[in-house]
Amino acid sequence: MLPDLSEKIIADKPDTVSDLYFLMTSIPAIFRDHVCNECDWSIPTFYRKIKYNDHIDSTNSLKKMPGISNAEREKIRGITEKIYEAIGAYLYAK
């Protein structure tokens, strides 16, 4: 599912503060890239989905319409789990 995730996150055990800082600042871009790839979104679409997470139904002003489908939500959850697993493997490498 995420073929390049290990190359971006998993390497040798973090030895310096700069290694950890680089990892932590890279996570949002890694997440965005994988969500865009899996959901077939462009980067602008990704940010629109964030900005307009839920919107009001034009036929009923009291009803909110979800910004993403259930399938997209499940893909995003799966990506998030894979990223957390990769971070754990990176931090606890022996």
Order of alpha helices (4+ residues) and beta strands (2+ residues): alpha-alpha-alpha-beta-beta-alpha
